[in-house]
Amino acid sequence: MQKQENDSKSLSGRREFLKSAGALAAGLYLANTAPAAVAQSSAKPEALALNGGPKAVTTPVRNGTRWPLYGADEEKEVVALLRSPNYGPIKEFENAWAEYNQTPLCKAHCNGTSALTSMWFALDLPPKSEVLVPNLSTWFPVVPMRFFDYVPVFVDVNPKTLNLDVEDCKRRLTKNTRAILAVHWFGLPCDMDHIGDFAQEHGLEVLEDCSHAHGALFQGKHIGTLGRMSGFSLQGSKPLPALEGGMGMYKNQRDYERAVAYGNYDLPATFPEDSPYRKYQSTAFGSKLRMHPVAAILAKNQLKHLDEHNATSISQTNRLNERLAQLPGLSVSPQRPDVKRVYYSSNILFLDAAKAGMSREACVKALQAEGVPATTFFSDPKYAWRPLHTYPVFQESTWWRHPPVLPDKTPGCDEANRTMIYLPRFTLEAPDLLDQYIKAFEKVWAHRKELA
């Protein structure tokens, strides 16, 4: 008991130290000085790299962000497959996935989009059924709805979590609403209890897109096991990378059979004798969505290390964010105590320009000069997360027998896109690089008046 009290006091003291140290360093940053020297108010902050000063980040960024991390196990099994080609690795991966998630019904796919498309086919709703979807998301789970005459209804997001806003769901509800899609954006689980309560009250089906959240937990349960069905992408940037691949999970046998029959002509004969889809052996329904066995090998071996890799990413990111969140105007997504989030691709910060005393553009430009690969967009400008409803495919009636429902305003999406700063995700232990990131941010904050 005494040890627990001491540990608690130590943690509290460390947080207070970080808070005060971060504020002090931001207001009065000095390069290459001992902590005692920082208190000398007469000293001048080190010049920004923008203005000819030395860069704060000198360690190669790849030292902490390299991904994916394949090794000898993957190489050995891939070589063995090339010498003796077969599809056995697919079933091996499905068995390992089922054991990890404690769910017996799952199916590997050639990519995440095919897993999500099969999910919509399995849902089997009548034409014109409306599905509530987050507007700040990817097209992958939404465009395929047009194949089944579903109507996507675009819902705003919480600008701090980037996840679907249940209050806006209530405003978008109509007599045709049949389902709601929870997308666990950048590894942060949605509020599945609130979504579940809303869905139960209105008789809606809950589906999950978990393409960013492999290994994340909500109230002790794996993301992907909370809705009726779910889909995962295993593309090479994802927390579980197979270069290309997908996975679907199902709670009931009929959903599983229907989803599998959509893209697997060779599997209906494996269904129970009373299955209405057993007779479609050899033809299925016109798609062929089987996972490549090389992808299955990569995915199976990466699954063995998923929790370990996630833990490394979480610990590094938390250490960085705990310090950065002490800087005026800079914040991170709030996280519920009953949630274990993971990180996909990026570590997202939010900048309140008024509180920071400088614009996001000026801040990012200064950080980039210091060697921090910060951006105001995701990965590449052409992939900026503009609201989905603004893309031509959703605005042109040519592609829809029953057109999407488009919102007239999206304040949550707009605020998020106005305030987000993307940093690369840490995938490896890199304390030197992490400390240099902190140094760069605190250096920029020390000069924020001139950056204004």
C-alpha positions in Angstrom: 0.0 0.0 0.0 2.8 2.4 0.9 4.5 1.6 -2.4 1.3 2.4 -4.3 1.0 5.7 -2.5 4.6 6.6 -3.3 4.1 5.6 -7.0 1.0 7.8 -7.2 2.8 10.8 -5.7 5.8 10.2 -8.0 3.5 10.1 -11.1 1.7 13.2 -9.9 5.0 15.0 -9.3 6.3 14.0 -12.7 3.2 15.4 -14.4 3.6 18.7 -12.5 7.2 18.8 -13.5 6.4 18.2 -17.1 3.8 20.9 -17.1 6.0 23.5 -15.5 9.0 22.5 -17.5 7.1 22.6 -20.8 5.7 26.0 -20.1 9.1 27.4 -19.0 10.9 26.0 -22.0 8.3 27.4 -24.4 8.5 30.8 -22.9 12.3 30.9 -22.5 14.0 28.3 -24.6 17.8 28.1 -24.5 19.9 25.7 -26.6 22.7 23.6 -25.2 22.2 24.9 -21.6 21.8 23.2 -18.3 18.3 23.4 -16.7 19.5 26.0 -14.2 20.6 28.3 -17.0 17.1 28.3 -18.4 15.9 30.4 -15.6 18.3 33.2 -16.6 15.7 35.6 -18.1 18.4 37.8 -19.7 19.5 35.0 -22.1 18.1 35.0 -25.7 16.4 32.0 -27.2 18.3 30.2 -29.9 17.5 31.4 -33.4 15.0 29.5 -35.4 16.3 27.4 -38.2 14.0 29.5 -40.4 16.3 32.4 -39.5 19.6 30.7 -39.8 19.8 28.9 -36.5 20.7 25.2 -36.2 18.0 22.5 -36.7 16.6 20.9 -33.6 16.1 17.6 -35.3 19.3 15.9 -36.5 18.4 12.2 -36.0 16.9 10.7 -39.2 13.2 10.5 -38.8 13.1 7.0 -40.3 15.0 5.8 -37.1 11.7 6.0 -35.3 9.0 5.7 -38.0 10.1 2.9 -40.3 7.1 0.7 -41.3 6.2 -2.1 -41.9 8.7 -4.2 -39.9 9.1 -7.5 -41.7 11.8 -10.0 -40.7 13.2 -13.5 -41.1 9.9 -15.4 -40.3 8.1 -13.7 -43.1 11.0 -14.2 -45.5 11.3 -17.9 -44.7 7.6 -18.6 -45.1 7.2 -16.6 -48.3 10.2 -18.5 -49.9 8.6 -21.8 -48.8 5.4 -20.8 -50.5 7.1 -19.9 -53.7 8.7 -23.4 -53.7 5.4 -25.1 -53.0 2.5 -22.8 -54.0 -0.8 -23.3 -52.1 -3.6 -21.5 -50.4 -3.1 -22.9 -46.9 -1.7 -19.7 -45.4 -5.1 -18.0 -45.8 -6.8 -20.5 -43.4 -3.9 -20.3 -41.0 -4.2 -16.6 -40.8 -8.0 -16.7 -40.4 -7.6 -19.2 -37.5 -5.0 -17.0 -35.8 -7.2 -13.9 -36.2 -10.2 -15.7 -34.8 -8.2 -16.8 -31.8 -6.8 -13.3 -31.2 -10.2 -11.6 -31.4 -12.1 -14.5 -29.7 -14.6 -14.6 -32.6 -15.2 -17.7 -34.6 -16.6 -16.1 -37.8 -14.1 -14.2 -40.0 -13.0 -14.1 -43.6 -9.8 -12.9 -45.2 -10.2 -10.7 -48.3 -7.9 -9.3 -51.0 -8.2 -5.8 -49.4 -10.2 -3.8 -46.9 -12.6 -2.4 -49.5 -13.7 -5.9 -50.5 -14.2 -6.9 -46.9 -16.4 -3.8 -46.4 -18.3 -4.4 -49.7 -19.0 -8.0 -48.7 -20.3 -6.6 -45.3 -22.8 -4.4 -47.1 -24.0 -7.3 -49.3 -24.4 -9.5 -46.1 -26.4 -6.7 -44.4 -29.2 -7.3 -47.1 -31.2 -4.1 -46.5 -34.0 -3.1 -48.9 -33.3 -0.5 -51.6 -33.3 3.2 -50.4 -32.2 2.2 -46.9 -30.3 5.0 -45.3 -27.0 4.4 -43.5 -25.4 7.1 -41.2 -21.7 7.5 -42.0 -19.1 9.9 -40.7 -18.3 12.7 -43.2 -14.6 13.0 -42.3 -13.6 9.5 -43.4 -12.4 7.6 -46.4 -14.5 6.6 -49.4 -13.7 2.9 -49.0 -16.7 1.9 -46.9 -19.1 4.4 -48.5 -18.9 4.3 -52.3 -19.6 0.5 -52.4 -23.1 1.2 -50.9 -24.2 2.2 -54.4 -23.9 -1.4 -55.6 -26.7 -2.4 -53.2 -28.9 0.8 -53.5 -28.1 2.0 -50.0 -28.2 5.7 -49.3 -25.2 7.2 -47.4 -26.3 10.0 -45.0 -23.3 12.1 -44.1 -22.9 12.9 -40.4 -20.6 15.5 -38.9 -17.7 14.5 -36.6 -16.4 15.6 -33.2 -13.6 18.0 -34.1 -11.4 16.7 -31.3 -11.8 12.9 -31.7 -12.6 13.0 -35.5 -15.2 10.3 -34.8 -18.9 10.3 -35.7 -21.0 12.8 -33.7 -24.0 10.9 -32.2 -25.8 14.2 -31.6 -25.7 14.9 -35.3 -26.9 11.3 -36.0 -30.0 12.2 -34.1 -30.6 15.2 -36.4 -30.0 13.1 -39.5 -32.4 10.3 -38.5 -35.4 9.6 -40.8 -38.0 6.9 -41.3 -35.6 5.3 -43.8 -32.6 5.1 -41.5 -31.6 1.4 -41.1 -27.9 1.4 -40.0 -25.0 3.3 -38.6 -21.3 2.9 -39.5 -18.8 3.6 -36.8 -15.3 4.4 -38.2 -12.6 4.2 -35.5 -10.5 7.1 -37.0 -6.8 7.0 -36.7 -7.0 4.2 -34.0 -9.3 6.0 -31.5 -12.4 3.9 -30.8 -15.7 5.5 -31.2 -18.1 5.9 -28.3 -19.6 2.5 -29.0 -21.8 2.6 -25.9 -23.5 5.8 -27.0 -23.7 4.6 -30.6 -25.2 1.3 -29.3 -27.8 3.0 -27.2 -28.8 5.3 -30.0 -29.0 2.3 -32.4 -31.0 0.2 -30.0 -33.5 3.0 -29.4 -34.2 3.4 -33.1 -33.8 -0.2 -34.3 -30.6 0.4 -36.3 -27.9 -2.1 -37.2 -24.3 -1.1 -36.1 -21.4 -1.8 -38.4 -17.7 -1.0 -37.8 -14.9 0.1 -40.1 -11.8 -0.8 -38.1 -9.2 -0.2 -40.8 -7.1 2.1 -38.5 -7.7 0.3 -35.2 -6.2 -3.2 -35.1 -5.8 -4.3 -31.5 -7.7 -1.3 -30.0 -10.1 -2.1 -27.1 -13.4 -0.6 -26.0 -14.4 -1.6 -22.4 -12.1 -4.6 -22.7 -13.5 -5.8 -26.0 -11.6 -5.8 -29.3 -12.7 -3.2 -31.8 -14.5 -5.1 -34.6 -16.5 -7.3 -32.2 -18.9 -4.7 -31.0 -21.2 -4.2 -34.0 -23.1 -6.8 -36.1 -20.3 -6.9 -38.6 -16.9 -5.2 -39.2 -14.2 -4.8 -41.8 -10.5 -4.2 -41.5 -7.9 -3.1 -44.1 -4.5 -4.8 -43.9 -2.8 -2.4 -46.4 0.9 -1.8 -45.8 0.6 1.4 -43.7 -1.9 -0.1 -41.3 -1.1 -1.4 -37.7 -1.4 -4.9 -39.1 0.4 -4.7 -42.5 0.1 -7.3 -45.2 1.0 -4.9 -48.0 -2.6 -5.5 -49.2 -5.4 -7.4 -47.6 -8.6 -7.2 -45.6 -10.6 -9.0 -43.0 -14.3 -9.3 -42.2 -15.8 -10.3 -38.9 -19.4 -11.5 -38.3 -21.5 -12.3 -35.3 -24.0 -14.6 -36.9 -23.7 -17.5 -39.3 -26.0 -16.2 -42.0 -24.1 -12.9 -42.3 -20.9 -14.9 -42.5 -22.2 -17.2 -45.2 -23.7 -14.4 -47.3 -20.5 -12.3 -47.1 -18.3 -15.2 -47.9 -20.4 -16.3 -50.9 -20.2 -12.7 -52.3 -16.6 -13.1 -53.3 -15.6 -16.8 -52.8 -16.9 -19.2 -55.4 -15.0 -22.1 -53.9 -16.4 -22.0 -50.3 -20.2 -22.3 -50.2 -19.8 -26.1 -50.2 -18.2 -25.7 -46.7 -21.4 -24.2 -45.3 -23.8 -26.3 -43.2 -26.3 -28.4 -45.1 -29.2 -26.0 -44.3 -27.4 -22.9 -45.6 -29.4 -21.0 -48.3 -26.0 -20.1 -49.9 -24.5 -23.6 -50.2 -26.0 -24.0 -53.6 -23.9 -21.2 -55.0 -20.7 -23.3 -55.0 -18.7 -22.7 -58.2 -20.4 -19.4 -59.1 -20.9 -17.4 -55.9 -22.2 -13.9 -56.9 -19.7 -12.8 -59.5 -16.8 -11.4 -57.5 -13.5 -13.0 -56.6 -12.1 -11.5 -53.5 -9.7 -14.2 -52.1 -6.7 -13.0 -50.1 -3.3 -13.6 -51.7 -1.4 -16.3 -49.7 1.7 -14.1 -49.5 -0.4 -11.4 -47.8 -1.8 -14.1 -45.5 1.7 -15.0 -44.5 2.7 -11.4 -43.8 -0.6 -10.8 -41.8 -0.3 -14.0 -39.7 3.3 -13.2 -38.7 2.5 -9.5 -38.0 -0.4 -10.6 -35.8 2.0 -12.3 -33.5 3.7 -8.9 -32.8 0.6 -6.6 -33.1 0.3 -5.9 -29.3 4.0 -5.4 -29.0 4.2 -3.0 -31.9 1.1 -1.1 -30.7 2.6 -0.8 -27.2 5.8 0.7 -28.6 3.9 3.2 -30.7 1.6 4.1 -27.8 4.4 4.6 -25.2 6.5 6.8 -27.6 3.5 8.9 -28.7 2.2 9.3 -25.1 5.5 10.5 -23.9 5.8 13.0 -26.7 2.2 14.2 -26.5 2.3 14.6 -22.7 5.0 17.2 -23.1 3.6 18.9 -26.2 0.2 19.3 -24.7 1.7 21.7 -22.1 2.4 24.2 -24.9 -0.2 27.0 -25.1 -2.8 26.3 -27.8 -1.7 22.7 -28.6 -3.8 19.7 -27.7 -4.4 16.0 -28.5 -7.6 14.0 -28.7 -9.2 13.2 -25.4 -9.3 9.5 -24.5 -11.8 7.7 -22.2 -10.3 5.7 -19.4 -12.2 2.6 -20.6 -10.6 2.8 -24.0 -7.3 1.6 -25.3 -6.5 3.4 -28.5 -3.8 2.6 -31.0 -2.1 4.8 -33.6 -2.4 4.5 -37.3 0.1 6.3 -39.6 0.0 9.7 -37.9 0.0 11.4 -34.5 -2.6 14.2 -34.8 -2.3 17.4 -32.8 -4.7 20.3 -32.7 -3.7 23.9 -32.8 -5.8 26.8 -31.4 -4.2 29.6 -33.2 -5.6 32.3 -30.9 -4.2 30.6 -27.8 -0.9 29.7 -29.5 -0.4 33.2 -30.8 0.5 32.1 -34.3 -1.2 30.6 -37.3 -1.1 26.9 -38.0 0.7 27.6 -41.3 3.4 29.7 -39.6 3.8 27.0 -36.9 4.2 24.1 -39.3 6.6 26.1 -41.6 8.8 26.7 -38.6 8.6 23.1 -37.4 9.5 21.8 -40.8 12.6 24.1 -40.9 13.6 22.6 -37.6 13.5 19.1 -39.1 10.1 18.0 -37.9 8.0 16.4 -40.7 4.8 18.2 -39.6 2.1 18.8 -42.2 -1.4 20.3 -42.3 -2.6 17.4 -44.5 -2.5 13.6 -44.3 0.5 12.1 -46.2 0.0 14.0 -49.4 -2.1 17.1 -50.4 -4.2 15.1 -52.7 -5.3 12.9 -49.7 -6.4 15.8 -47.5 -9.4 14.8 -45.5 -12.0 17.1 -47.0 -15.6 16.2 -46.1 -16.7 13.1 -48.1 -19.9 14.8 -49.4 -17.8 17.3 -51.4 -16.3 14.6 -53.7 -17.8 14.4 -57.2 -18.8 10.7 -56.9 -21.3 11.6 -54.1 -22.6 14.7 -55.8 -23.3 13.3 -59.3 -26.6 11.4 -59.6 -25.1 9.4 -62.5 -23.6 6.9 -60.0 -26.5 6.4 -57.7 -30.0 5.1 -58.2 -30.8 6.6 -54.8 -28.5 9.6 -54.3 -26.7 10.3 -51.0 -28.0 12.8 -48.5 -25.6 15.7 -48.4 -25.4 18.2 -45.5 -25.5 21.9 -45.9 -22.9 22.5 -43.3 -20.2 20.5 -41.4 -18.8 22.6 -38.5 -17.0 19.7 -36.9 -15.2 18.6 -40.1 -14.4 22.2 -40.9 -12.9 22.8 -37.4 -10.9 19.6 -37.5 -9.4 20.4 -40.9 -8.6 24.0 -39.8 -6.7 22.9 -36.7 -5.1 19.5 -37.3 -1.3 19.1 -37.4 0.0 15.7 -38.5 3.2 14.1 -37.2 4.5 10.7 -38.2 3.6 7.7 -36.0 6.5 6.4 -33.9 6.9 2.7 -34.6 10.3 2.1 -32.9 11.9 3.2 -29.7 13.8 6.4 -30.6 14.3 8.5 -27.5 16.8 10.8 -29.1 14.5 11.6 -32.0 11.6 12.1 -29.6 13.6 14.5 -27.4 14.6 16.4 -30.5 10.9 16.7 -31.6 10.2 18.2 -28.1 13.1 20.6 -28.4 11.9 21.7 -31.9 8.3 22.4 -30.6 9.5 24.3 -27.5 11.9 26.3 -29.7 9.2 27.3 -32.0 6.9 28.2 -29.1 9.6 30.4 -27.7 9.5 32.4 -30.9 5.7 32.4 -31.4 5.4 36.2 -31.1 7.7 36.8 -34.0 6.0 34.0 -36.0 2.7 35.8 -35.5 
